[in-house]
Structures are given as structure tokens and as C-alpha cells.
Amino acid sequence: MKILISGALGHMGRAVAAQASAQGVDIVAGVDAATGTCDFPCYASFDALPDCSGAVLIDFSRPEALSPLLDYAVRNRLPVVLATTGYSPEQEQEVDRVARQIPVFRSANMSVGVALLKHLCREAAKVLGESFDVEIMEAHHNRKVDAPSGTALLLYDAIKDAYAEPRQAQLGRGGRDCKRQHNEIGIHALRGGTVTGEHEVCFFGPAERIRLCHSAEDRSVFASGALKAAAFLADKTPGRYTMEDLVTSAH
Ligand SMILES: NC(=O)c1ccc[n+]([C@@H]2O[C@H](COP(=O)([O-])OP(=O)(O)OC[C@H]3O[C@@H](n4cnc5c(N)ncnc54)[C@H](O)[C@@H]3O)[C@@H](O)[C@H]2O)c1
């Protein structure tokens, strides 16, 4: 397999490069808005990038990179793994449109453990029912630019539809008049130090509490997930693919 890394000089880009080298995956090039050194040719923009036909593009960068990245991928017919978080609703629609032309794998979390957590949360919401209040907490390193995390939003999406009346996201709480409403799911973001990624979903019942949680101990878990997604995508027809497709294909 050949890959092209967008955000190649960032923390995740470098983790993908390290895993790819360890697995014998060929890194044809990188793209990054910053300057720095790496073991493969790295370009400042998609406009400067030569034709990388036959590669799968893996992106861990910033939402601003999305449009030029998708233009390049469509022009060169490259499958794309999009792992960047913080896209706007309009950008998600742009991804939908492009997925009619090329295969696109999109997940705010590339870990199989989080795919399982999502499944367990949806089942817990169905089993526990309307009387339980749900709150999501997440913690990340102090460099993270978006909040709440894409993973917290992914978990919220999975849970909210389990209820007859979909529950609304409540991002944090503060003030003198913010009593919890029954039809909301609180989402709370902690930031500090070097935390790779922690997510906890609490179901608070009348006299009991269920907590489901996941801790990423090292960012290599996301890098190896992205490489698995790239291998999965390499021979796919155009469409939008998710972790569910990847996990299901493994059985
Ligand atoms: N899906 C997942 O499993 C997962 C896991 C970890 C991180 N992430 C996400 O991946 C993204 C990157 O995380 P990180 O910790 O590596 O951040 P980082 O800041 O270390 O790296 C981002 C890199 O992107 C580069 N960049 C910025 N704008 C660019 C542009 N327009 N074009 C090309 N490159 C550009 C930066 O120069 C930087 O090198 C974030 O959105 C983060 O939330 C996703």
C-alpha cells in the first residue's frame, strides 16, 4: 500500500509515518502548512503536490485543509481517510458530496475501542430508558483546538437517537439558572497536560449510576486505525465509510 499524509509534520502525522514505516507501508509524500524535516518529500500545499496516483490520502490536520485536500483527491482519484475533527456542518456536507466521486473514510476516532464504546452506549441508552440522565465527559491535552472533542460528539450522536424524543446537546453549564433539563445530554471538556484522549459516558438513574469509559494511552492507536482504514478503502467504490464498516468487515 502507498500513502500520502496530510498534516505530516503534526503529532498525528508523525505517528502515522512511524507506524507506516514499521509496517513497510510506502509513504509517497506529505503535505503540511508548517516547515520541518521528515523522511519523505513534504509539500507546503496540495497545489504544489505532484500526481500521487495509487496512494491513499490520510489526513490529520485542520478543518481549513479540507477543501484543497478534497479537490486534489477528486482530481487524482485518490481514496481519502479523514481523521481531522472540528468540521462545520457545511464541511460535512462537502464530504458527502465528494463521497459520490471517490471512497471517503470518515471517523472522529480511529480506535476500535471507541467504536465498541459507541455501540455499548447506544445499547445502554435503549436498555436503561427514559428515566436515566446522560452526561459525557472528555479530557485531552492542552494543545487541542476544538471542544468538545469529535469523539464526544460522535458518542452524543449515537446516544441521542435512542430516545423517543431526541435529546439536545448541552455544552457545559454555568450561571444561576442552568438547572439540568431532562431532554438534554451534557457534554463537558477538560483540557490539560499531555492527555491522549479520555471519554466517559455516565448514565445517572434514580438510585444507581452506570459509567462507560475509554482511555487512549498512546496516539499510535489512532495511527494504526488510520492505516487499517486506508487498507480497507484501497479497493472500495465511491461512498462514505465509517468505523462500523471497518469493524464489520473484519468478522
Ligand atoms: N480521528 C482520530 O482518531 C483522531 C485522533 C487524534 C487526533 N485527531 C485530530 O487530528 C487533527 C490533528 O491532530 P494533531 O494532534 O496531530 O495536531 P497537530 O497540531 O500536532 O498537527 C496538525 C498539523 O496540521 C498542519 N496543518 C495545519 N493547517 C494545515 C493545512 N491547511 N494544510 C496542511 N496541513 C496543515 C499543522 O502545521 C500541523 O503540523 C486534529 O483535528 C485532531 O483532533 C483525530
The ligand as an SDF file (V2000), in Angstrom:
LIG
                    3D

 44 48  0  0  0  0  0  0  0  0999 V2000
   -9.7840   10.6440   14.2400 N   0  0  0  0  0  0  0  0  0  0  0  0
   -8.9240   10.3600   15.2210 C   0  0  0  0  0  0  0  0  0  0  0  0
   -8.8320    9.2240   15.6980 O   0  0  0  0  0  0  0  0  0  0  0  0
   -8.0210   11.4620   15.7530 C   0  0  0  0  0  0  0  0  0  0  0  0
   -7.0700   11.1690   16.7330 C   0  0  0  0  0  0  0  0  0  0  0  0
   -6.1990   12.1860   17.1470 C   0  0  0  0  0  0  0  0  0  0  0  0
   -6.3120   13.4680   16.6030 C   0  0  0  0  0  0  0  0  0  0  0  0
   -7.2830   13.6950   15.6790 N   0  0  0  0  0  0  0  0  0  0  0  0
   -7.4130   15.0160   15.0370 C   0  0  0  0  0  0  0  0  0  0  0  0
   -6.3650   15.1470   14.0810 O   0  0  0  0  0  0  0  0  0  0  0  0
   -6.0590   16.5350   13.9210 C   0  0  0  0  0  0  0  0  0  0  0  0
   -4.5500   16.7360   14.1030 C   0  0  0  0  0  0  0  0  0  0  0  0
   -4.1820   16.4380   15.4400 O   0  0  0  0  0  0  0  0  0  0  0  0
   -2.6510   16.6150   15.9360 P   0  0  0  0  0  0  0  0  0  0  0  0
   -2.6550   16.3230   17.3890 O   0  0  0  0  0  0  0  0  0  0  0  0
   -1.7200   15.8490   15.0380 O   0  0  0  0  0  0  0  0  0  0  0  0
   -2.4510   18.1910   15.7100 O   0  0  0  0  0  0  0  0  0  0  0  0
   -1.1050   18.9570   15.3930 P   0  0  0  0  0  0  0  0  0  0  0  0
   -1.3890   20.4010   15.6330 O   0  0  0  0  0  0  0  0  0  0  0  0
    0.0370   18.3420   16.1050 O   0  0  0  0  0  0  0  0  0  0  0  0
   -0.8770   18.7110   13.8080 O   0  0  0  0  0  0  0  0  0  0  0  0
   -1.6520   19.3070   12.8000 C   0  0  0  0  0  0  0  0  0  0  0  0
   -0.7470   19.5320   11.5940 C   0  0  0  0  0  0  0  0  0  0  0  0
   -1.5450   20.0110   10.5040 O   0  0  0  0  0  0  0  0  0  0  0  0
   -0.8160   21.0510    9.8830 C   0  0  0  0  0  0  0  0  0  0  0  0
   -1.7330   21.9470    9.1580 N   0  0  0  0  0  0  0  0  0  0  0  0
   -2.4720   22.9820    9.6500 C   0  0  0  0  0  0  0  0  0  0  0  0
   -3.1930   23.5510    8.6700 N   0  0  0  0  0  0  0  0  0  0  0  0
   -2.9180   22.8510    7.5500 C   0  0  0  0  0  0  0  0  0  0  0  0
   -3.3550   22.9650    6.1960 C   0  0  0  0  0  0  0  0  0  0  0  0
   -4.2410   23.9200    5.8420 N   0  0  0  0  0  0  0  0  0  0  0  0
   -2.8770   22.0690    5.2940 N   0  0  0  0  0  0  0  0  0  0  0  0
   -1.9990   21.1140    5.6670 C   0  0  0  0  0  0  0  0  0  0  0  0
   -1.5310   20.9550    6.9390 N   0  0  0  0  0  0  0  0  0  0  0  0
   -1.9950   21.8260    7.8480 C   0  0  0  0  0  0  0  0  0  0  0  0
   -0.0890   21.7720   11.0120 C   0  0  0  0  0  0  0  0  0  0  0  0
    1.0190   22.5370   10.5220 O   0  0  0  0  0  0  0  0  0  0  0  0
    0.3390   20.6000   11.8710 C   0  0  0  0  0  0  0  0  0  0  0  0
    1.6130   20.1000   11.5250 O   0  0  0  0  0  0  0  0  0  0  0  0
   -6.9330   17.2800   14.9470 C   0  0  0  0  0  0  0  0  0  0  0  0
   -8.1090   17.7190   14.2940 O   0  0  0  0  0  0  0  0  0  0  0  0
   -7.2690   16.2010   15.9670 C   0  0  0  0  0  0  0  0  0  0  0  0
   -8.4550   16.4660   16.6870 O   0  0  0  0  0  0  0  0  0  0  0  0
   -8.1280   12.7380   15.2410 C   0  0  0  0  0  0  0  0  0  0  0  0
  1  2  1  0
  2  3  2  0
  2  4  1  0
  4  5  1  0
  4 44  2  0
  5  6  2  0
  6  7  1  0
  7  8  2  0
  8  9  1  0
  8 44  1  0
  9 10  1  0
  9 42  1  0
 10 11  1  0
 11 12  1  0
 11 40  1  0
 12 13  1  0
 13 14  1  0
 14 15  2  0
 14 16  1  0
 14 17  1  0
 17 18  1  0
 18 19  2  0
 18 20  1  0
 18 21  1  0
 21 22  1  0
 22 23  1  0
 23 24  1  0
 23 38  1  0
 24 25  1  0
 25 26  1  0
 25 36  1  0
 26 27  1  0
 26 35  1  0
 27 28  2  0
 28 29  1  0
 29 30  1  0
 29 35  2  0
 30 31  1  0
 30 32  2  0
 32 33  1  0
 33 34  2  0
 34 35  1  0
 36 37  1  0
 36 38  1  0
 38 39  1  0
 40 41  1  0
 40 42  1  0
 42 43  1  0
M  CHG  2   8   1  16  -1
M  END
$$$$
